[in-house]
């Protein structure tokens, strides 16, 4: 019997079923380190982090002898005794149910041996990998809308009556979504229409907001509720858009060119989405270009006290997610 066949048979006898050495390496969702370059990782609040690998991709494609892994968390604290932290024997790290205070620098030191074939001389090699992990959340959406209505005159009570009735109709249209109309306003302007003289029109503006009284009741026990509120505000936007679209259709098809003195001006509906971030979070496209649309946790030296979209400077702050400046 050939020696390689005998050895193979012995190994099978000792170990039983073999293992696929490529199975972990080809698995998706891993983030590898980069020697000398911190890797930025963004984890949605209350979600699990991706799997961080204490190795760069080039090293992972080679054999590594006697590897050991040492992970250190933010503020150089050892990652032991924390039930949110999961570290495997092969140096892979995952953080469960990620929160703001878990943000920061995570460092792993990989130690392994190189062995010279001729002399069997062993040498220990160490490589450090840095991962900057940031908590983030989706922005809260609201919509700024504007429409125009014709009117008989820029003076008189009917303009105000139309304005109040329209607001009530729109509020009723979206009330079941826990959304409401805020900051409504209108002004009357004279518009020169082609082939016509100056015509008075009402320029009406309002914001559709997802935080009507009782909105938390729609959260279905969700921790932060942003997915629910953003879903509801999108439905509210679609309903209001369809409402004004139907107004245009009615006036274009049902009045035989005889329109009431006060009516919706076709194609006047305009909409702009407005993003806001919860306290302790903000946007910074320059610093977080890979998560430019995200509300990322405010880092040390910054804070956000309200629903603004930026973190403000406060040099005395040393934590992530600060909501005030002491």
N, C-alpha and C positions, 0 to 999 in steps of 0.2 A: 504494500500500500504506500502510495506517495506520502511524503511528510506533510504537505499542506492539507491533504485530505484527512490524515490522522489528527492534525492539530485542530482542524475545523470541527471534527467529530467530538474531540475532547472539550472544546469550548462550548459547543452546543449542549453537551452533557452537564457541564458546570453551571451554565447560565440559563439554560432553557431558551425561551423565545428571545430573539434579538430585539434591537431598538432602532428606530429611524433617527439618525443623527441630524437630519435636515429638517425634521418636523417643526421644531420651535423656530428655526431661523427663517423659514418661509412663511410663518404665520403673520397675518396682517395686524396692524394696530400697535406695533412696537416703535418706540422712538429711541434711536441710538445717540450716544454722546459724540462730541466732536472735540478732539484734543485741542486745548487752547482757545476754544470758542464756546461760551455758554449757549446752551440751547434753550430758547424760550418755548414754554409749554403753557397753553391756556386751557383751564378746566372749568366747565360750567358749574356754577354753584349747586351743591347738593348732588352732584354726579361723581362717578368714579373717574380718576385720572386714567390716561392711557398708560400702557406698560412702559416704564423707562428701563433701558438696558444699560448696565454698567460696562459698556464696551462700545467701541466705534464699529461701523459697518465693515471696515477693512480688517480689523482684528477678528471680528465675528466670523469671517470667511476662512480663518486659519485655525489650526489646532492650538489650544491654550493649555499648558501643563500646570497642574496644581493651582488653579485660579482661586483666589479669595477676594471677597468684596467687603468694603467698609462704607456704609452709607451714613452721611451726617446731614441733619436737617437744618432749617433756618436757625440762626443764632448759634450755629455750630453745636447743636444738641444731637446726641446719638438717637437714632430712630429705633429705640427699643421701648417696650412697655406701652406702646400706643396701639389700641385696637383698630385704629383707622389705617394703619400702615401695614402693608403686606409685602414682605421681602422673601423671594424664593432662594433656594440653595444655589441657583445659577446667577444670582445678583440682580434679578429683575424686581423692580419696585412698582407698586401701585398704591395710590391713596384713595380710600373709600369715603364717600359722602363729603366731598371737598368743601371746606369753609374758608372764609376770608383769612383767619389767623394762620392757616396752613400755607399761605402764600410765602414765597421767598426762595432762597438759594438752597438747592439740594445738591450735595457733592458726594460722588462715589469714587473711591480709590480702588482700582483693580491691581492686584499683585499676582504675578505669575512667574514661572521659571522658564528659562531657556537652557537647553542641555546640549553641549557639544557632543557630536556623535563619536569623535575620536577618543576623547578623554573622559566623557561622561561628567565633565565639569558643569556644575549648576550655577546659574546666575539669576538673582531675583530682579524682576523688572516691575516698576510701578508706573501707573498711568492714572491721572485724575480726570474726571469728567464732571462738568458743571451743568446743572439744569435750573433755569429760573422758571418757577411755576407761579402762575397768576390765576386767581379766581376771577371769573367773569360772569356776567348775566346778560341776557338780551335786553336791549333798551325797551322802555315802555313807549308804546306808540299812541299818538293822538293825531288828529287831522284838522288842519286849518282849511276852511271852505269859504268860498265866496260865490255869490249869485247876484243877478240883477233882475229887477222887476220894473216894468213901465208903470207910470203913475200919471194922474191928471195934473198934479201940481206938486211943487216942493213944499207947500204949506197946507195945513189942514190935518184933521184927526185921522183920516183914513190911512195915511202912511204908517202911523204908529199902530193902528189896529191890525193892518196886514202883517207888520213885523211881529207883533205879539202872537197872532194866530199861527203864523208860520213856525215860530219857535215851539209853540205847544204841539203842533202836528208832528214836528220832527222829534221832540222829546218822547211823545207817545209811540212813535215808530220804532224807537230803539230802547225803550224802557226795560223790556224783558231781558235785554243783554247787559243790564246794569251800566249802560252808557248814558250820557246826557250832554246837552248843549250848554257850553259855558262861554262867557265873554262875548255875547252877541252884540252887534252894533250895526247901525246903518247911517248912510248919508245920502242926500239927494244931490244929484249933479245934472247939468244940462249937457246932452250929448248931441253932436251934429251927426245925423245919420245921412248917408248918401241918398240924394234925391228927396230929402226931407229937410225940414228946418230943425231948430233946436228942440229936442224932446227931453222932458224930465224923466229921470230914471233913479230908482233906489238901488244903491250899491250896498248889499247886505253881506256881512262877514260874521263868522262864528267858528267856534272850535268844538269838535266832537271828542269827548273825553271818556275814558273807560272806568272812571272812578266815581260813579254815581253813588249816593248813599246806599249802603247795604251791599256794595260790590264784593266784599270778602265772602259773602254767602255763596257766591258762584265758584269759589275756588276748589270745591270738592276735596278738602283736606290737603290741597297742595301747599307746600311750604312757602313758596314765594309768589305763586299765582301768575307769574308773568306770561306763561304760555296761554292760560285761560283768558286773561285780560286782552292780550294781543289778538287772540282768535275772535273774541267778542267785538273788539273795535273794528276788525276787518269786516265782520258781518254788518256792523252798523254803517260803515262806509259804503258797502255795497247797497244796502237798503236805501240810503239817502241818495246815492247816485241814481239808482233806479227810479226813485220818486221824481226827481227833476227830469230824468229822461222821459218819463211818462207825461209830465206836464208839457214838455215840448211836443210830444206826439199828439196829445189831445188838442192843443191849440193849432197844430198844423193840419189836422184831419177832421176835427169835429165842429169847427165854427164857421166853415164856409167863408173863410177870409174876413169874417166879422169878429174881431177879437174884443174881449172886455178891456176897459180902460187900464186896468191893473192886471198884468199877466207876466209870466216868466219869460225872460229874454232868451231865446234859443241860443245854444252854444256859449252861454255866459258862465256855466258852472265850472269852477276851478277848485283844485284840491292840491294840498301840499302836506306830506307827512312830516310830523314833528317828533323827534326822538328826545327822550329824557332818561336820565339815569337815577337810580335810587341813591339815597345818601350813602356815602362811603365808596361810590363807584364813579367813574368818569371815562370819557373818550380821549385818546391821544394817538392820533394817526401816526405821528412821527415816532413815538416810542413803541407803539404796538401795531406796526404796519401789517402783521399777519392776522390781526384781529381788529382791524380798523373800525368796523361797525359795532364792535362789542362795547359794553360798559365794563371796563376792567377795574379791578379793585385799586383804590388809591394807595400808592406806596408810601413808605416812610418819607417824611418831609412834606406830605400833601394831605389834604382832606376835602371832603365834599359834604356840606351840611344840609343840602336840599336836593331838589330834583333837577339841578343843573346838569350840563353834559361835560363839564370839565372839573378836574381836581385842582384846588387852590393850594398855594404854597403856605407851609407852616413848619419852620425848621425844627421846632421842638418835638414834632411827632416822630415816634420811632416804631410805629406799628403799621400793619396793613389794614385798610378799611376804616380809617378814622372818619368820624362824622362831625368833629368839632376841633377847634384849635385852642388848647389850654392857655 
